[in-house]
């Protein structure tokens, strides 16, 4: 709805207000007349009508209105309708590319896309990017104002402009997938809606740019995560560790598709960060059991990933592979070095990983303390329940899910 309305307004704030007003109108109209046969189309039409009415009231925009609207006959399509796969993803991509304009700082690009295109609430965006909610709200406001002031067009850029925006677009789709894979807050471990939306956008990007190895890498990575989604929680919604998951519940077809994409991406040239992450995920998914995982190969891939993407989060994930290959003591030394990196301040998986390693070394009191530190940084109830159990049992077990 937002993407379709922005196509009319070219104004993100006005589009958001028009969509919200459409929902308010639905509360009254649907209670009186009943839910329409095509509620998605009803809401989208109402939002567009609200936007057009607001624009007509604006004298400065009245002269430009014919250039901005579509023909009256162009009815919006309800999500799930036959041509939805063509119309809706294009609208979303236009909004993604608008938010990822190089005139905006990378942090603003990511935040805007998560909030506007992906529907992630501002507190969860702030949590995901490790900043205060007030800071994030101000950042979003400044970014939208800059889009309006700079006259950034609502359009997919031309071929010459794609390279400078593609990495940002891939990054925000990846972060959307991560937010869906493990929700920053709430009582569910997984946000199925966000995970599905990220996978849909990744497929669309792959179709739009089939010769870009990193679009194949990102799609492969998300396919592997999606293949494991059903096994990551039990019937009560509790987190299930990777080593305890029922691998027969993993989607073999998606894993096979991901493997083909990884091979294609790696053969296309120097491996990028998404292709390397996908290769790591594929090795996990193809292992017959946790014990038979090819940890030396995973460690080699993490070394390559750190060279192309020297991120402290990658270094932390690499430490898990180090623990499997060289033992927990070697990994703990690396994690303790990462504790001095301010970029990981507030990152809940740092103390959680440290706790796991301490527990494996038999240092259970220290492990429990580290788990409590992770608990203080965790707003997701499924993760909190898991971490509380680790504290109660003296820090036994891994938190990797």
PEMONOR-V6185 format. One record per backbone hydrogen bond with DSSP energy under -1.0 kcal/mol. CO is the residue of the C=O (numbers start at 1). NH is the residue of the N-H. Records with the same first field share a line. If there is no record, write none. Layout:
CO: NH, NH
//
This chain:
1: 5
2: 6
3: 7
5: 8, 9
6: 10
11: 15
12: 16
13: 17
14: 18
15: 19
16: 20
17: 21
18: 22
19: 23
20: 24
21: 25
22: 26
23: 27
24: 28
25: 29
26: 30
28: 32
29: 33
30: 34
38: 42
39: 43
40: 44
41: 45
42: 46
43: 47
44: 48
45: 49
46: 50
47: 51
48: 52
49: 53
50: 54
51: 55
52: 56
53: 57
58: 61, 62
64: 67
65: 68, 69
71: 74
73: 75
78: 81
81: 84
83: 86, 87
84: 88
87: 91
88: 92
89: 93
90: 94
91: 95
92: 96
93: 97
94: 98
95: 99
96: 100
98: 101
101: 104
105: 109
106: 110
107: 111
108: 112
109: 113
110: 114
111: 115
112: 116
113: 117, 118
114: 120
121: 125
122: 126
123: 127
124: 128
125: 129
126: 131
132: 136
133: 137
134: 138
135: 139
136: 140
137: 141
138: 142
139: 143
140: 144
141: 145
142: 146
143: 147
144: 148
145: 149
146: 150
147: 152
153: 155
158: 161, 162
162: 165, 166
165: 169
166: 170
167: 171
168: 172
169: 173
170: 174
171: 175
172: 176
173: 177
174: 178
175: 179
176: 180
177: 181
178: 182
180: 191
186: 381
189: 183
191: 195
192: 196
193: 197
194: 198
195: 199
196: 200
197: 201
198: 202
199: 203
200: 204
201: 205
202: 206
203: 207
204: 208
205: 209
209: 212
212: 216
213: 217
214: 218
215: 219
216: 220
217: 221
218: 222
219: 223
220: 224
221: 225
222: 226
223: 227
224: 228
227: 251
228: 231
229: 232
232: 240
234: 237
238: 234
241: 244
242: 245
245: 247
246: 249
247: 250
251: 255
252: 256
253: 257
254: 258
255: 259
256: 260
257: 261
258: 262
259: 263
260: 264
261: 265
262: 266
263: 267
264: 268
272: 276
273: 277
274: 278
275: 279
276: 280
277: 281
278: 282
279: 283
280: 284
281: 285
282: 286
290: 293
293: 295
294: 298
295: 299
296: 300
297: 301
298: 302
299: 303
300: 304
301: 305
302: 306
303: 307
304: 308
305: 309
309: 311
311: 315
312: 316
313: 317
314: 318
315: 319
317: 321
318: 322
319: 323
320: 324
321: 325
322: 326
327: 331
328: 332
329: 333
330: 334
331: 335
332: 336
333: 337
334: 338
335: 339
337: 340
338: 341
341: 344
342: 345
344: 347
347: 350
348: 352
349: 353
350: 354
351: 355
352: 356
353: 357
354: 358
355: 359
356: 360
357: 361
358: 363
359: 362
362: 364
363: 367
364: 368
365: 369
366: 370
367: 371
368: 372
369: 373
370: 374
371: 375
372: 376
374: 377
375: 378
380: 384
381: 385
382: 386
383: 387
384: 388
385: 389
386: 390
387: 391
388: 392
389: 393
390: 395
391: 394
400: 242
//
